[in-house]
Amino acid sequence: MDDFDVSFRKLVDAEDYFRFFDIPFDSRIVSVNRLHILGKFGRLCAELERTWPPGAPAEKRKKDLKEALVKAYETFLASTPQEERLFKVFQKGEGEVNVTFHSGGSAPGS
């Protein structure tokens, strides 16, 4: 494992990733969308890792990962978590129905 891998694996917070890759960011956007940005980034990273040949140079991996983080961040500058549907709570499968519960124990209009 090279120095890049060691440093990259120590990152925890979204802000750490942005600083590591020297990417300017709006802290308000990251604060509101951190889980979504990191979720999108994680998916993009997994896709990248499948394309790299064994022993891919650290500089190539760092460049690709930086571009992936920028892409993940920019996704949420123009979209919402609901529109992106990264997490199961925002996904609606075919044939599923949304159910609303009301207080009082009876359905509206009964």
C-alpha positions as CSV (number, residue, x, y, z in Angstrom):
1,M,0.0,0.0,0.0
2,D,1.5,3.4,-1.0
3,D,1.3,6.7,0.9
4,F,-1.8,7.8,-1.1
5,D,-3.7,4.7,-0.1
6,V,-2.7,5.1,3.6
7,S,-3.8,8.7,3.6
8,F,-7.0,8.1,1.7
9,R,-8.1,5.3,4.0
10,K,-7.8,7.6,7.0
11,L,-10.3,10.1,5.7
12,V,-13.6,10.2,7.6
13,D,-15.6,13.4,7.1
14,A,-16.8,14.8,3.8
15,E,-14.8,17.9,4.5
16,D,-11.7,15.8,5.0
17,Y,-12.1,14.4,1.4
18,F,-12.5,17.9,-0.1
19,R,-9.4,19.1,1.7
20,F,-7.4,16.0,0.8
21,F,-8.2,16.5,-2.9
22,D,-7.9,20.3,-2.6
23,I,-11.4,20.9,-3.9
24,P,-13.2,24.1,-3.0
25,F,-16.6,23.6,-1.5
26,D,-19.5,25.4,0.1
27,S,-19.8,24.2,3.6
28,R,-23.5,24.9,3.6
29,I,-24.0,22.5,0.7
30,V,-21.8,19.8,2.3
31,S,-23.5,20.2,5.7
32,V,-26.9,19.6,4.3
33,N,-26.0,16.9,1.7
34,R,-22.9,15.2,3.3
35,L,-24.4,11.7,3.4
36,H,-25.7,11.9,-0.1
37,I,-22.4,13.3,-1.5
38,L,-20.4,10.6,0.2
39,G,-22.9,8.0,-0.9
40,K,-22.7,9.1,-4.5
41,F,-18.9,9.3,-4.2
42,G,-18.7,5.8,-2.8
43,R,-20.7,4.4,-5.7
44,L,-18.5,6.3,-8.2
45,C,-15.4,5.0,-6.4
46,A,-16.6,1.4,-6.7
47,E,-17.2,1.8,-10.4
48,L,-13.7,3.3,-10.8
49,E,-12.0,0.5,-8.8
50,R,-13.5,-2.1,-11.2
51,T,-11.8,-0.2,-14.2
52,W,-8.3,0.2,-12.8
53,P,-5.8,-2.5,-13.8
54,P,-3.9,-4.2,-10.9
55,G,-1.2,-1.8,-9.7
56,A,-2.7,1.3,-11.2
57,P,-0.5,4.3,-10.4
58,A,-1.4,6.4,-7.4
59,E,-1.5,9.6,-9.4
60,K,-4.1,8.0,-11.8
61,R,-6.2,6.8,-8.9
62,K,-6.0,10.2,-7.1
63,K,-7.0,12.1,-10.3
64,D,-9.9,9.7,-10.9
65,L,-11.1,9.9,-7.3
66,K,-10.9,13.7,-7.3
67,E,-13.0,13.9,-10.4
68,A,-15.5,11.5,-8.8
69,L,-15.8,13.7,-5.7
70,V,-16.3,16.8,-7.8
71,K,-19.0,15.0,-9.8
72,A,-20.7,13.8,-6.6
73,Y,-20.6,17.3,-5.1
74,E,-21.8,19.0,-8.3
75,T,-24.7,16.5,-8.5
76,F,-26.2,18.1,-5.4
77,L,-25.6,21.6,-6.6
78,A,-28.1,21.0,-9.3
79,S,-30.3,18.2,-7.8
80,T,-31.9,17.1,-4.6
81,P,-31.4,13.8,-2.6
82,Q,-35.0,12.9,-3.5
83,E,-34.3,13.3,-7.2
84,E,-31.1,11.3,-7.0
85,R,-32.7,8.4,-5.0
86,L,-29.4,7.2,-3.6
87,F,-30.9,5.7,-0.5
88,K,-33.7,3.2,-0.2
89,V,-35.9,5.7,1.7
90,F,-36.1,7.7,-1.5
91,Q,-36.6,4.8,-3.9
92,K,-40.0,3.6,-5.0
93,G,-40.2,0.3,-6.7
94,E,-42.6,-0.7,-9.3
95,G,-46.1,-1.6,-7.9
96,E,-45.3,0.0,-4.5
97,V,-47.8,2.3,-2.8
98,N,-47.1,5.2,-0.5
99,V,-49.1,4.9,2.7
100,T,-49.8,7.9,5.0
101,F,-50.7,7.3,8.6
102,H,-53.0,9.7,10.4
103,S,-53.3,10.2,14.1
104,G,-56.7,9.3,15.6
105,G,-56.8,5.7,14.5
106,S,-59.2,6.0,11.6
107,A,-58.8,6.8,8.0
108,P,-59.7,10.2,6.8
109,G,-63.3,10.5,5.7
110,S,-64.5,7.5,7.8
